[in-house]
Structure formats: C-alpha cells, structure tokens
Amino acid sequence: MTVPRNACVEAVREQWELIAAADWDKVADQIAPDNFDDDRRSGMQNVYRGREAVLENLRAARDVGARLWSIEPIATHGENLALMRIVVGGADRESAFSAEMLAITFLAPDGRIGGGVVFDADAMDAAMAEFSVRASSVTS
C-alpha cells in the first residue's frame, strides 16, 4: 500500500534539500520559533527546544556529512503530520557514514515545521504508538 505524501512530508524533503545547499536562512524560515525536537535514538537521546537549537543540530548533522538519501512515508494524518523512514548519509553512497531512522514530524499552524520525534529504525512499535497519540491531537 502506498502512503500518500502530504505537506509535512514535502516540508521535510525541502528542508533536507536546503540543508544540503547550506541555505541556513531558508532552513530557519521553515522552522517554527517554538519548534521542539525529541531525539529518542539509542546513544542520542536529546531534546532540542526552539529554532536556534534545532538549527544548531541540523548544522552539526551537515558538518559530519549528512545528506538526504531517501524519505519513505509510512503513515500520514491530514496535511500536518507524518511518520517517515529517513535515510541520510554522506554526499555519495560510497561514504562510510549513513543513518536510518523513523521520524514523526508535525507542522505548526502557520505551515512551518513545528517539531518531531526521532526513533531508531527498528523501533516501529514505539514510533507507531507515538504517531497514534499525535494523530489524535494534531489538527489535520
């Protein structure tokens, strides 16, 4: 079954394109001022509160070579919520660096990225449980 893309999936895809281009002003414009990102991956487990903290994290990811390889929508709810499998890695696929994760992202009422939760790639049960909770509380 193909999961439809929504505005949230497209915003994440655009964000990674802007990160690859190091267009930090446009990346900042995409992020809601009160953005809240919760990274629950093993070994990461960090919370980023506010646009500047999120930007700092994204810059650090780019600095170590992170570039988008793929986004696979797993579940969407309206236009404002998505659960995706995201694979990032070095500028070319021969790079030693790569990371796969499950990410829930939601859009703020103004259409900017409002925040999200990131899980290990094998934590589908936890990601789906979190997605269900958010789907019941996020406006479509």
BELBEL-V141683 format. One record per residue. N is the residue number from 1. RES is the residue in three letters. SS is DSSP state (A for helix, B for strand, O for the rest). BURIAL is + if it has 9 or more other ideal C-beta (glycine too) atoms within 8 Angstrom, else -. Layout:
# BELBEL-V141683
n: {N N}
res: {RES RES}
ss: {SS SS}
burial: {BURIAL BURIAL}
This chain:
# BELBEL-V141683
n: {1 2 3 4 5 6 7 8 9 10 11 12 13 14 15 16 17 18 19 20 21 22 23 24 25 26 27 28 29 30 31 32 33 34 35 36 37 38 39 40 41 42 43 44 45 46 47 48 49 50 51 52 53 54 55 56 57 58 59 60 61 62 63 64 65 66 67 68 69 70 71 72 73 74 75 76 77 78 79 80 81 82 83 84 85 86 87 88 89 90 91 92 93 94 95 96 97 98 99 100 101 102 103 104 105 106 107 108 109 110 111 112 113 114 115 116 117 118 119 120 121 122 123 124 125 126 127 128 129 130 131 132 133 134 135 136 137 138 139 140}
res: {MET THR VAL PRO ARG ASN ALA CYS VAL GLU ALA VAL ARG GLU GLN TRP GLU LEU ILE ALA ALA ALA ASP TRP ASP LYS VAL ALA ASP GLN ILE ALA PRO ASP ASN PHE ASP ASP ASP ARG ARG SER GLY MET GLN ASN VAL TYR ARG GLY ARG GLU ALA VAL LEU GLU ASN LEU ARG ALA ALA ARG ASP VAL GLY ALA ARG LEU TRP SER ILE GLU PRO ILE ALA THR HIS GLY GLU ASN LEU ALA LEU MET ARG ILE VAL VAL GLY GLY ALA ASP ARG GLU SER ALA PHE SER ALA GLU MET LEU ALA ILE THR PHE LEU ALA PRO ASP GLY ARG ILE GLY GLY GLY VAL VAL PHE ASP ALA ASP ALA MET ASP ALA ALA MET ALA GLU PHE SER VAL ARG ALA SER SER VAL THR SER}
ss: {O O O O O O A A A A A A A A A A A A A A O O O A A A A A A A B B B B B B B B B O O O O O O B B B B O A A A A A A A A A A A A A O O O B B B B B B B B B B B O O O B B B B B B B B B O O O O O O O O B B B B B B B B B B O O O O O B B B B B B B B O O O A A A A A A A A A A A A O O O O O}
burial: {- - - - - + + + + + + + + + + + + + + + - - - - - - + + - + + + - + + + + + + + + - - - - - - + - + + - + + + + + + + - + + - - + + + + - - + - + + + + + + - + + + + + + + + + + + - - - - + - + + - - + + + + + + + + - - - + + + + + + + + + - - + - - + + + - + + - - + + - - + - -}
